[in-house]
Amino acid sequence: MSSHVHEVPPAGSSGGFEVSPAVRRAAMVAAVVGLGTLGVGLALYPARALSSLLTSGFLFLCLGLGGAVFLALMYVANAGWFTVFKRIPEAFASYVPWGAVPLLVLVPFASKLYLWARPGIMETDHLLHKKAAFLNVPFFAIRMVLMLALWAGFTWVLRRNSLKQDTERTEALTKRNVATSAVFLVLFGLTFCLAAFDWLMSLEPHWFSTIYALYNFAGLLSSSVCAITVAAILLHRAGALPQLNTSHLHDLGKLMFGFATLWAYLWFSQFLLIWYANIPEETAYFIPRMHGGWAVPFYLNLVLNWALPFVLLLPRPAKRNPAHLLRVAAVLLAGRWLDLHLMVAPSNMPDGAGLGMYELAGIVGVGGLFTLAVTRAVRSAPMIPAGDPYLVESLHHHT
């Protein structure tokens, strides 16, 4: 990868990157076929189809939200090194309104997925009866709509201000995004915790963990940085980001390494406390996942999300090698899907469920939707944010 330093492009010198029509057509076909297959699955195997939709829907929504969180963290830290590829997390963030759709589809079918939503369960289950004021479908739907709307609004503002800066060339828009990011990070931290409790943890309504939300937040950070890295390398190879250099990749590699380690720390913290206390109400979550058909995925989860990335990213040259980063990012993204699959599927399929047609349909269908949204954003805006005051710093970034 070239380390050549490019000068700041003049206004209007760079339009959006024209993604191959073949890629867009493939994404459209994938979205239609994958989501259509899940639609058939709703009639034949509703629990499995809905579990797949929740897993993949949450995975790709987290990639979009992760793009927004990455931007917000960079803004509040006054970081400039990432500016060259800033349009990538912005494009990811533009998926959030699209990503709301697969999650909203779950609401009418909540009783097929969530134990607490099934008729009569609250009256017969003493423990769940105490949670009835919170765990009910109308309130669940209201919370979901409000959280998705809040996230979509903030991501739209961040991207709008950034694109506006290309023509206005004023530092005031950067300062505005810094203030917006500070508010967004506080609200997102609270609402994402609630979303993890609502959409994932309530699948096991008798069980709870105070680390669960932070654990999912670490997964969001790890997977989104991996996806940003993949997109940056692919766009560089396609000629859309010639300014990207090995120092940018080195920093992305360090973030991949750090967030994978954070994920492992939180996974171990949650598991160790429950294992050591050995309280039946708590171990009921892990025992089904450690035995039978879920045993191999349970341990593979640790290998994909931490052991392999830790070893593969430890040497400094590994974090500066584009091909190597692509491979490690692919491992971590596969691990993130498996991690979510282990959170979701055992609740309704305790005997185990491998990677079958409906799981693939969820990945392909929602992944196609994500690709359509991101390529649309990439095509609609200049790849280099020429008006950003940190662009020169990013162009001369070397570590």
Secondary structure, DSSP 8 states (H G I E B T S, - for coil): ----------TTS-------HHHHHHHHHHHHHHHHHHHHHHHH-HHHHHHHHHHHHHHHHHHHHHHHHHHHHHHHTT--TTGGGTHHHHHHHTTHHHHHHHHHHTGGGHHHH-GGGSTTHHHH-HHHHTTTTTSSHHHHHHHHHHHHHHHHHHHHHHHHHHHHHHHH--HHHHHHHHHHHHHHHHHHHHHHHHHIIIIIGGGSTT---TTHHHHHHHHHHHHHHHHHHHHHHHHHHTTS-TT--HHHHHHHHHHHHHHHHHHHHHHHHHHHHHHHH--HHHHHHHHHHHSGGGHHHHHHHHIIIIIHHHHHHSSTGGGG-HHHHHHHHHHHHHHHHHHHHHHHGGGT-TT---S-HHHHHHHHHHHHHHHHHHHHHHHHS-SS-TT-TTHHHHHT---
